[in-house]
């Protein structure tokens, strides 16, 4: 189990996307490195799930 006290923003973004939390909920200050990492993680998961949904129709 990861007990890192400073969680990785990229992983946080991926987790948020899996929980259907919108990208607008990014907790980091816009323009910061963490904000960009969180958004990239969110997009990786959200983009993959959207691609899977469109294949099914």
mmCIF file of the N, C-alpha and C atoms, coordinates in Angstrom:
data_MODEL
# 
_entry.id   MODEL 
# 
loop_
_atom_site.group_PDB 
_atom_site.id 
_atom_site.type_symbol 
_atom_site.label_atom_id 
_atom_site.label_alt_id 
_atom_site.label_comp_id 
_atom_site.label_asym_id 
_atom_site.label_entity_id 
_atom_site.label_seq_id 
_atom_site.pdbx_PDB_ins_code 
_atom_site.Cartn_x 
_atom_site.Cartn_y 
_atom_site.Cartn_z 
_atom_site.occupancy 
_atom_site.B_iso_or_equiv 
_atom_site.pdbx_formal_charge 
_atom_site.auth_seq_id 
_atom_site.auth_comp_id 
_atom_site.auth_asym_id 
_atom_site.auth_atom_id 
_atom_site.pdbx_PDB_model_num 
ATOM 1   N N  . UNK A 1 1  ? 0.844   -1.187 0.000   1.00 0.00 ? 1  UNK A N  1 
ATOM 2   C CA . UNK A 1 1  ? 0.000   0.000  0.000   1.00 0.00 ? 1  UNK A CA 1 
ATOM 3   C C  . UNK A 1 1  ? 0.888   1.249  0.000   1.00 0.00 ? 1  UNK A C  1 
ATOM 4   N N  . UNK A 1 2  ? 0.498   2.237  -0.759  1.00 0.00 ? 2  UNK A N  1 
ATOM 5   C CA . UNK A 1 2  ? 1.284   3.457  -0.856  1.00 0.00 ? 2  UNK A CA 1 
ATOM 6   C C  . UNK A 1 2  ? 0.980   4.368  0.326   1.00 0.00 ? 2  UNK A C  1 
ATOM 7   N N  . UNK A 1 3  ? 1.965   4.608  1.172   1.00 0.00 ? 3  UNK A N  1 
ATOM 8   C CA . UNK A 1 3  ? 1.770   5.469  2.341   1.00 0.00 ? 3  UNK A CA 1 
ATOM 9   C C  . UNK A 1 3  ? 2.497   6.805  2.165   1.00 0.00 ? 3  UNK A C  1 
ATOM 10  N N  . UNK A 1 4  ? 2.724   7.201  0.928   1.00 0.00 ? 4  UNK A N  1 
ATOM 11  C CA . UNK A 1 4  ? 3.393   8.453  0.628   1.00 0.00 ? 4  UNK A CA 1 
ATOM 12  C C  . UNK A 1 4  ? 2.545   9.627  1.135   1.00 0.00 ? 4  UNK A C  1 
ATOM 13  N N  . UNK A 1 5  ? 3.096   10.454 2.027   1.00 0.00 ? 5  UNK A N  1 
ATOM 14  C CA . UNK A 1 5  ? 2.302   11.557 2.576   1.00 0.00 ? 5  UNK A CA 1 
ATOM 15  C C  . UNK A 1 5  ? 2.005   12.653 1.554   1.00 0.00 ? 5  UNK A C  1 
ATOM 16  N N  . UNK A 1 6  ? 2.752   12.704 0.463   1.00 0.00 ? 6  UNK A N  1 
ATOM 17  C CA . UNK A 1 6  ? 2.526   13.698 -0.584  1.00 0.00 ? 6  UNK A CA 1 
ATOM 18  C C  . UNK A 1 6  ? 2.073   12.964 -1.838  1.00 0.00 ? 6  UNK A C  1 
ATOM 19  N N  . UNK A 1 7  ? 0.763   12.780 -2.001  1.00 0.00 ? 7  UNK A N  1 
ATOM 20  C CA . UNK A 1 7  ? 0.272   11.965 -3.118  1.00 0.00 ? 7  UNK A CA 1 
ATOM 21  C C  . UNK A 1 7  ? 0.612   12.565 -4.474  1.00 0.00 ? 7  UNK A C  1 
ATOM 22  N N  . UNK A 1 8  ? 0.775   11.694 -5.443  1.00 0.00 ? 8  UNK A N  1 
ATOM 23  C CA . UNK A 1 8  ? 1.121   12.101 -6.795  1.00 0.00 ? 8  UNK A CA 1 
ATOM 24  C C  . UNK A 1 8  ? -0.101  12.708 -7.479  1.00 0.00 ? 8  UNK A C  1 
ATOM 25  N N  . UNK A 1 9  ? -0.010  13.965 -7.937  1.00 0.00 ? 9  UNK A N  1 
ATOM 26  C CA . UNK A 1 9  ? -1.167  14.600 -8.587  1.00 0.00 ? 9  UNK A CA 1 
ATOM 27  C C  . UNK A 1 9  ? -1.663  13.829 -9.810  1.00 0.00 ? 9  UNK A C  1 
ATOM 28  N N  . UNK A 1 10 ? -0.746  13.200 -10.560 1.00 0.00 ? 10 UNK A N  1 
ATOM 29  C CA . UNK A 1 10 ? -1.144  12.415 -11.724 1.00 0.00 ? 10 UNK A CA 1 
ATOM 30  C C  . UNK A 1 10 ? -2.044  11.257 -11.296 1.00 0.00 ? 10 UNK A C  1 
ATOM 31  N N  . UNK A 1 11 ? -1.637  10.552 -10.240 1.00 0.00 ? 11 UNK A N  1 
ATOM 32  C CA . UNK A 1 11 ? -2.446  9.434  -9.729  1.00 0.00 ? 11 UNK A CA 1 
ATOM 33  C C  . UNK A 1 11 ? -3.772  9.936  -9.163  1.00 0.00 ? 11 UNK A C  1 
ATOM 34  N N  . UNK A 1 12 ? -3.752  11.094 -8.498  1.00 0.00 ? 12 UNK A N  1 
ATOM 35  C CA . UNK A 1 12 ? -4.990  11.665 -7.966  1.00 0.00 ? 12 UNK A CA 1 
ATOM 36  C C  . UNK A 1 12 ? -5.967  11.968 -9.097  1.00 0.00 ? 12 UNK A C  1 
ATOM 37  N N  . UNK A 1 13 ? -5.464  12.502 -10.195 1.00 0.00 ? 13 UNK A N  1 
ATOM 38  C CA . UNK A 1 13 ? -6.314  12.800 -11.346 1.00 0.00 ? 13 UNK A CA 1 
ATOM 39  C C  . UNK A 1 13 ? -6.905  11.537 -11.946 1.00 0.00 ? 13 UNK A C  1 
ATOM 40  N N  . UNK A 1 14 ? -6.097  10.484 -12.033 1.00 0.00 ? 14 UNK A N  1 
ATOM 41  C CA . UNK A 1 14 ? -6.599  9.205  -12.548 1.00 0.00 ? 14 UNK A CA 1 
ATOM 42  C C  . UNK A 1 14 ? -7.700  8.664  -11.639 1.00 0.00 ? 14 UNK A C  1 
ATOM 43  N N  . UNK A 1 15 ? -7.477  8.730  -10.339 1.00 0.00 ? 15 UNK A N  1 
ATOM 44  C CA . UNK A 1 15 ? -8.455  8.234  -9.376  1.00 0.00 ? 15 UNK A CA 1 
ATOM 45  C C  . UNK A 1 15 ? -9.757  9.029  -9.480  1.00 0.00 ? 15 UNK A C  1 
ATOM 46  N N  . UNK A 1 16 ? -9.641  10.338 -9.619  1.00 0.00 ? 16 UNK A N  1 
ATOM 47  C CA . UNK A 1 16 ? -10.826 11.183 -9.742  1.00 0.00 ? 16 UNK A CA 1 
ATOM 48  C C  . UNK A 1 16 ? -11.636 10.816 -10.982 1.00 0.00 ? 16 UNK A C  1 
ATOM 49  N N  . UNK A 1 17 ? -10.954 10.574 -12.096 1.00 0.00 ? 17 UNK A N  1 
ATOM 50  C CA . UNK A 1 17 ? -11.651 10.211 -13.325 1.00 0.00 ? 17 UNK A CA 1 
ATOM 51  C C  . UNK A 1 17 ? -12.372 8.874  -13.167 1.00 0.00 ? 17 UNK A C  1 
ATOM 52  N N  . UNK A 1 18 ? -11.743 7.923  -12.496 1.00 0.00 ? 18 UNK A N  1 
ATOM 53  C CA . UNK A 1 18 ? -12.384 6.624  -12.261 1.00 0.00 ? 18 UNK A CA 1 
ATOM 54  C C  . UNK A 1 18 ? -13.640 6.767  -11.405 1.00 0.00 ? 18 UNK A C  1 
ATOM 55  N N  . UNK A 1 19 ? -13.666 7.789  -10.558 1.00 0.00 ? 19 UNK A N  1 
ATOM 56  C CA . UNK A 1 19 ? -14.811 8.039  -9.684  1.00 0.00 ? 19 UNK A CA 1 
ATOM 57  C C  . UNK A 1 19 ? -15.814 8.995  -10.330 1.00 0.00 ? 19 UNK A C  1 
ATOM 58  N N  . UNK A 1 20 ? -15.626 9.273  -11.625 1.00 0.00 ? 20 UNK A N  1 
ATOM 59  C CA . UNK A 1 20 ? -16.497 10.174 -12.382 1.00 0.00 ? 20 UNK A CA 1 
ATOM 60  C C  . UNK A 1 20 ? -16.527 11.588 -11.811 1.00 0.00 ? 20 UNK A C  1 
ATOM 61  N N  . UNK A 1 21 ? -15.417 12.013 -11.229 1.00 0.00 ? 21 UNK A N  1 
ATOM 62  C CA . UNK A 1 21 ? -15.275 13.397 -10.763 1.00 0.00 ? 21 UNK A CA 1 
ATOM 63  C C  . UNK A 1 21 ? -14.851 14.231 -11.974 1.00 0.00 ? 21 UNK A C  1 
ATOM 64  N N  . UNK A 1 22 ? -15.541 15.332 -12.244 1.00 0.00 ? 22 UNK A N  1 
ATOM 65  C CA . UNK A 1 22 ? -15.220 16.117 -13.448 1.00 0.00 ? 22 UNK A CA 1 
ATOM 66  C C  . UNK A 1 22 ? -13.846 16.781 -13.368 1.00 0.00 ? 22 UNK A C  1 
ATOM 67  N N  . UNK A 1 23 ? -13.266 17.048 -14.522 1.00 0.00 ? 23 UNK A N  1 
ATOM 68  C CA . UNK A 1 23 ? -11.949 17.677 -14.580 1.00 0.00 ? 23 UNK A CA 1 
ATOM 69  C C  . UNK A 1 23 ? -11.949 19.049 -13.914 1.00 0.00 ? 23 UNK A C  1 
ATOM 70  N N  . UNK A 1 24 ? -13.105 19.714 -13.877 1.00 0.00 ? 24 UNK A N  1 
ATOM 71  C CA . UNK A 1 24 ? -13.202 21.034 -13.253 1.00 0.00 ? 24 UNK A CA 1 
ATOM 72  C C  . UNK A 1 24 ? -12.943 20.976 -11.751 1.00 0.00 ? 24 UNK A C  1 
ATOM 73  N N  . UNK A 1 25 ? -12.983 19.772 -11.176 1.00 0.00 ? 25 UNK A N  1 
ATOM 74  C CA . UNK A 1 25 ? -12.771 19.614 -9.738  1.00 0.00 ? 25 UNK A CA 1 
ATOM 75  C C  . UNK A 1 25 ? -11.287 19.565 -9.366  1.00 0.00 ? 25 UNK A C  1 
ATOM 76  N N  . UNK A 1 26 ? -10.403 19.811 -10.321 1.00 0.00 ? 26 UNK A N  1 
ATOM 77  C CA . UNK A 1 26 ? -8.958  19.810 -10.067 1.00 0.00 ? 26 UNK A CA 1 
ATOM 78  C C  . UNK A 1 26 ? -8.655  20.690 -8.857  1.00 0.00 ? 26 UNK A C  1 
ATOM 79  N N  . UNK A 1 27 ? -8.056  20.100 -7.795  1.00 0.00 ? 27 UNK A N  1 
ATOM 80  C CA . UNK A 1 27 ? -7.860  20.850 -6.551  1.00 0.00 ? 27 UNK A CA 1 
ATOM 81  C C  . UNK A 1 27 ? -6.648  21.774 -6.560  1.00 0.00 ? 27 UNK A C  1 
ATOM 82  N N  . UNK A 1 28 ? -5.827  21.707 -7.602  1.00 0.00 ? 28 UNK A N  1 
ATOM 83  C CA . UNK A 1 28 ? -4.595  22.479 -7.618  1.00 0.00 ? 28 UNK A CA 1 
ATOM 84  C C  . UNK A 1 28 ? -4.778  23.823 -8.321  1.00 0.00 ? 28 UNK A C  1 
ATOM 85  N N  . UNK A 1 29 ? -3.917  24.766 -7.973  1.00 0.00 ? 29 UNK A N  1 
ATOM 86  C CA . UNK A 1 29 ? -3.965  26.109 -8.548  1.00 0.00 ? 29 UNK A CA 1 
ATOM 87  C C  . UNK A 1 29 ? -3.704  26.045 -10.053 1.00 0.00 ? 29 UNK A C  1 
ATOM 88  N N  . UNK A 1 30 ? -4.579  26.682 -10.818 1.00 0.00 ? 30 UNK A N  1 
ATOM 89  C CA . UNK A 1 30 ? -4.437  26.698 -12.275 1.00 0.00 ? 30 UNK A CA 1 
ATOM 90  C C  . UNK A 1 30 ? -3.084  27.293 -12.648 1.00 0.00 ? 30 UNK A C  1 
ATOM 91  N N  . UNK A 1 31 ? -2.377  26.619 -13.534 1.00 0.00 ? 31 UNK A N  1 
ATOM 92  C CA . UNK A 1 31 ? -1.069  27.085 -13.960 1.00 0.00 ? 31 UNK A CA 1 
ATOM 93  C C  . UNK A 1 31 ? 0.081   26.412 -13.215 1.00 0.00 ? 31 UNK A C  1 
ATOM 94  N N  . UNK A 1 32 ? -0.229  25.698 -12.139 1.00 0.00 ? 32 UNK A N  1 
ATOM 95  C CA . UNK A 1 32 ? 0.825   25.023 -11.383 1.00 0.00 ? 32 UNK A CA 1 
ATOM 96  C C  . UNK A 1 32 ? 1.168   23.683 -12.029 1.00 0.00 ? 32 UNK A C  1 
ATOM 97  N N  . UNK A 1 33 ? 2.355   23.174 -11.696 1.00 0.00 ? 33 UNK A N  1 
ATOM 98  C CA . UNK A 1 33 ? 2.769   21.874 -12.225 1.00 0.00 ? 33 UNK A CA 1 
ATOM 99  C C  . UNK A 1 33 ? 1.819   20.774 -11.758 1.00 0.00 ? 33 UNK A C  1 
ATOM 100 N N  . UNK A 1 34 ? 1.384   20.850 -10.485 1.00 0.00 ? 34 UNK A N  1 
ATOM 101 C CA . UNK A 1 34 ? 0.461   19.845 -9.960  1.00 0.00 ? 34 UNK A CA 1 
ATOM 102 C C  . UNK A 1 34 ? -0.859  19.861 -10.722 1.00 0.00 ? 34 UNK A C  1 
ATOM 103 N N  . UNK A 1 35 ? -1.332  21.068 -11.067 1.00 0.00 ? 35 UNK A N  1 
ATOM 104 C CA . UNK A 1 35 ? -2.587  21.188 -11.816 1.00 0.00 ? 35 UNK A CA 1 
ATOM 105 C C  . UNK A 1 35 ? -2.460  20.473 -13.159 1.00 0.00 ? 35 UNK A C  1 
ATOM 106 N N  . UNK A 1 36 ? -1.344  20.685 -13.840 1.00 0.00 ? 36 UNK A N  1 
ATOM 107 C CA . UNK A 1 36 ? -1.119  20.056 -15.136 1.00 0.00 ? 36 UNK A CA 1 
ATOM 108 C C  . UNK A 1 36 ? -1.016  18.534 -15.002 1.00 0.00 ? 36 UNK A C  1 
ATOM 109 N N  . UNK A 1 37 ? -0.324  18.055 -13.976 1.00 0.00 ? 37 UNK A N  1 
ATOM 110 C CA . UNK A 1 37 ? -0.189  16.613 -13.763 1.00 0.00 ? 37 UNK A CA 1 
ATOM 111 C C  . UNK A 1 37 ? -1.544  15.982 -13.448 1.00 0.00 ? 37 UNK A C  1 
ATOM 112 N N  . UNK A 1 38 ? -2.321  16.633 -12.587 1.00 0.00 ? 38 UNK A N  1 
ATOM 113 C CA . UNK A 1 38 ? -3.654  16.124 -12.223 1.00 0.00 ? 38 UNK A CA 1 
ATOM 114 C C  . UNK A 1 38 ? -4.523  16.037 -13.479 1.00 0.00 ? 38 UNK A C  1 
ATOM 115 N N  . UNK A 1 39 ? -4.496  17.105 -14.284 1.00 0.00 ? 39 UNK A N  1 
ATOM 116 C CA . UNK A 1 39 ? -5.303  17.135 -15.505 1.00 0.00 ? 39 UNK A CA 1 
ATOM 117 C C  . UNK A 1 39 ? -4.867  16.039 -16.477 1.00 0.00 ? 39 UNK A C  1 
ATOM 118 N N  . UNK A 1 40 ? -3.568  15.806 -16.577 1.00 0.00 ? 40 UNK A N  1 
ATOM 119 C CA . UNK A 1 40 ? -3.065  14.768 -17.478 1.00 0.00 ? 40 UNK A CA 1 
ATOM 120 C C  . UNK A 1 40 ? -3.503  13.383 -17.016 1.00 0.00 ? 40 UNK A C  1 
ATOM 121 N N  . UNK A 1 41 ? -3.444  13.136 -15.725 1.00 0.00 ? 41 UNK A N  1 
ATOM 122 C CA . UNK A 1 41 ? -3.899  11.851 -15.189 1.00 0.00 ? 41 UNK A CA 1 
ATOM 123 C C  . UNK A 1 41 ? -5.381  11.663 -15.405 1.00 0.00 ? 41 UNK A C  1 
ATOM 124 N N  . UNK A 1 42 ? -6.154  12.723 -15.187 1.00 0.00 ? 42 UNK A N  1 
ATOM 125 C CA . UNK A 1 42 ? -7.607  12.667 -15.378 1.00 0.00 ? 42 UNK A CA 1 
ATOM 126 C C  . UNK A 1 42 ? -7.922  12.374 -16.837 1.00 0.00 ? 42 UNK A C  1 
ATOM 127 N N  . UNK A 1 43 ? -7.253  13.072 -17.743 1.00 0.00 ? 43 UNK A N  1 
ATOM 128 C CA . UNK A 1 43 ? -7.513  12.904 -19.174 1.00 0.00 ? 43 UNK A CA 1 
ATOM 129 C C  . UNK A 1 43 ? -7.140  11.504 -19.649 1.00 0.00 ? 43 UNK A C  1 
ATOM 130 N N  . UNK A 1 44 ? -6.063  10.941 -19.103 1.00 0.00 ? 44 UNK A N  1 
ATOM 131 C CA . UNK A 1 44 ? -5.645  9.594  -19.499 1.00 0.00 ? 44 UNK A CA 1 
ATOM 132 C C  . UNK A 1 44 ? -6.752  8.588  -19.212 1.00 0.00 ? 44 UNK A C  1 
ATOM 133 N N  . UNK A 1 45 ? -7.345  8.664  -18.019 1.00 0.00 ? 45 UNK A N  1 
ATOM 134 C CA . UNK A 1 45 ? -8.405  7.730  -17.639 1.00 0.00 ? 45 UNK A CA 1 
ATOM 135 C C  . UNK A 1 45 ? -9.725  8.089  -18.321 1.00 0.00 ? 45 UNK A C  1 
ATOM 136 N N  . UNK A 1 46 ? -10.093 9.363  -18.305 1.00 0.00 ? 46 UNK A N  1 
ATOM 137 C CA . UNK A 1 46 ? -11.359 9.792  -18.899 1.00 0.00 ? 46 UNK A CA 1 
ATOM 138 C C  . UNK A 1 46 ? -11.357 9.545  -20.413 1.00 0.00 ? 46 UNK A C  1 
ATOM 139 N N  . UNK A 1 47 ? -10.246 9.809  -21.054 1.00 0.00 ? 47 UNK A N  1 
ATOM 140 C CA . UNK A 1 47 ? -10.155 9.580  -22.495 1.00 0.00 ? 47 UNK A CA 1 
ATOM 141 C C  . UNK A 1 47 ? -10.263 8.109  -22.838 1.00 0.00 ? 47 UNK A C  1 
ATOM 142 N N  . UNK A 1 48 ? -9.661  7.259  -22.024 1.00 0.00 ? 48 UNK A N  1 
ATOM 143 C CA . UNK A 1 48 ? -9.712  5.816  -22.255 1.00 0.00 ? 48 UNK A CA 1 
ATOM 144 C C  . UNK A 1 48 ? -11.127 5.290  -22.056 1.00 0.00 ? 48 UNK A C  1 
ATOM 145 N N  . UNK A 1 49 ? -11.829 5.756  -21.022 1.00 0.00 ? 49 UNK A N  1 
ATOM 146 C CA . UNK A 1 49 ? -13.184 5.265  -20.768 1.00 0.00 ? 49 UNK A CA 1 
ATOM 147 C C  . UNK A 1 49 ? -14.151 5.758  -21.832 1.00 0.00 ? 49 UNK A C  1 
ATOM 148 N N  . UNK A 1 50 ? -13.963 6.971  -22.332 1.00 0.00 ? 50 UNK A N  1 
ATOM 149 C CA . UNK A 1 50 ? -14.822 7.486  -23.397 1.00 0.00 ? 50 UNK A CA 1 
ATOM 150 C C  . UNK A 1 50 ? -14.605 6.682  -24.676 1.00 0.00 ? 50 UNK A C  1 
ATOM 151 N N  . UNK A 1 51 ? -13.378 6.294  -24.960 1.00 0.00 ? 51 UNK A N  1 
ATOM 152 C CA . UNK A 1 51 ? -13.091 5.501  -26.141 1.00 0.00 ? 51 UNK A CA 1 
ATOM 153 C C  . UNK A 1 51 ? -13.774 4.129  -26.029 1.00 0.00 ? 51 UNK A C  1 
ATOM 154 N N  . UNK A 1 52 ? -13.749 3.535  -24.849 1.00 0.00 ? 52 UNK A N  1 
ATOM 155 C CA . UNK A 1 52 ? -14.390 2.236  -24.642 1.00 0.00 ? 52 UNK A CA 1 
ATOM 156 C C  . UNK A 1 52 ? -15.905 2.333  -24.805 1.00 0.00 ? 52 UNK A C  1 
ATOM 157 N N  . UNK A 1 53 ? -16.512 3.413  -24.313 1.00 0.00 ? 53 UNK A N  1 
ATOM 158 C CA . UNK A 1 53 ? -17.950 3.582  -24.419 1.00 0.00 ? 53 UNK A CA 1 
ATOM 159 C C  . UNK A 1 53 ? -18.377 3.750  -25.872 1.00 0.00 ? 53 UNK A C  1 
ATOM 160 N N  . UNK A 1 54 ? -17.605 4.494  -26.667 1.00 0.00 ? 54 UNK A N  1 
ATOM 161 C CA . UNK A 1 54 ? -17.998 4.728  -28.051 1.00 0.00 ? 54 UNK A CA 1 
ATOM 162 C C  . UNK A 1 54 ? -17.862 3.455  -28.896 1.00 0.00 ? 54 UNK A C  1 
ATOM 163 N N  . UNK A 1 55 ? -16.968 2.553  -28.510 1.00 0.00 ? 55 UNK A N  1 
ATOM 164 C CA . UNK A 1 55 ? -16.832 1.296  -29.258 1.00 0.00 ? 55 UNK A CA 1 
ATOM 165 C C  . UNK A 1 55 ? -18.056 0.404  -29.079 1.00 0.00 ? 55 UNK A C  1 
ATOM 166 N N  . UNK A 1 56 ? -18.733 0.526  -27.943 1.00 0.00 ? 56 UNK A N  1 
ATOM 167 C CA . UNK A 1 56 ? -19.854 -0.337 -27.646 1.00 0.00 ? 56 UNK A CA 1 
ATOM 168 C C  . UNK A 1 56 ? -21.129 0.009  -28.400 1.00 0.00 ? 56 UNK A C  1 
ATOM 169 N N  . UNK A 1 57 ? -21.218 1.199  -28.986 1.00 0.00 ? 57 UNK A N  1 
ATOM 170 C CA . UNK A 1 57 ? -22.475 1.593  -29.628 1.00 0.00 ? 57 UNK A CA 1 
ATOM 171 C C  . UNK A 1 57 ? -22.504 1.330  -31.119 1.00 0.00 ? 57 UNK A C  1 
# 
